[in-house]
Amino acid sequence: MAQIQVRQNESIDNALKRFKKALEQSGILQEYKRHAHYEKPSERRRRQKQRRRKK
């Protein structure tokens, strides 16, 4: 689970921005989006194929 410490005199907007960045880097958002709706097996294969091309 991603956590951040709100710094002294830090605005909520800045803290939220850092939190969202931490979620993105940890992969939690991608995992959530993947489980949010059904993905057809063909779409999953296409996504994995694209990921392999990037590496």
C-alpha positions as CSV (number, residue, x, y, z in Angstrom):
1,M,0.0,0.0,0.0
2,A,1.3,3.4,-0.9
3,Q,1.7,5.9,1.9
4,I,3.0,9.5,2.1
5,Q,3.7,11.8,5.0
6,V,2.1,15.2,4.6
7,R,4.9,17.7,5.2
8,Q,4.6,20.7,7.4
9,N,3.1,23.7,5.5
10,E,2.4,21.5,2.5
11,S,-0.9,22.1,0.7
12,I,-3.4,19.2,0.3
13,D,-3.1,19.5,-3.5
14,N,0.6,18.9,-3.4
15,A,0.2,16.0,-1.0
16,L,-2.5,14.5,-3.2
17,K,-0.3,14.9,-6.3
18,R,2.6,13.0,-4.5
19,F,0.2,10.3,-3.4
20,K,-1.2,9.7,-6.9
21,K,2.4,9.5,-8.2
22,A,3.3,7.0,-5.5
23,L,0.2,4.9,-6.5
24,E,1.2,5.0,-10.1
25,Q,4.8,4.0,-9.4
26,S,3.7,1.1,-7.2
27,G,1.4,-0.3,-9.9
28,I,-1.7,-0.2,-7.7
29,L,-3.7,1.9,-10.2
30,Q,-2.9,-0.4,-13.1
31,E,-4.0,-3.4,-11.0
32,Y,-7.2,-1.6,-10.1
33,K,-8.0,-0.7,-13.7
34,R,-7.3,-4.3,-14.8
35,H,-9.8,-5.7,-12.3
36,A,-12.3,-2.9,-12.7
37,H,-13.9,-4.5,-15.8
38,Y,-13.8,-7.8,-17.7
39,E,-11.1,-8.0,-20.3
40,K,-11.4,-10.4,-23.2
41,P,-8.6,-12.8,-23.6
42,S,-7.7,-11.4,-27.0
43,E,-7.4,-7.9,-25.5
44,R,-5.1,-9.3,-22.7
45,R,-2.9,-11.0,-25.3
46,R,-2.7,-7.8,-27.4
47,R,-1.8,-5.7,-24.3
48,Q,0.9,-8.2,-23.3
49,K,2.3,-8.2,-26.8
50,Q,2.5,-4.4,-26.7
51,R,4.3,-4.5,-23.4
52,R,6.8,-7.0,-24.7
53,R,7.5,-4.7,-27.6
54,K,8.3,-1.7,-25.3
55,K,11.0,-3.7,-23.5
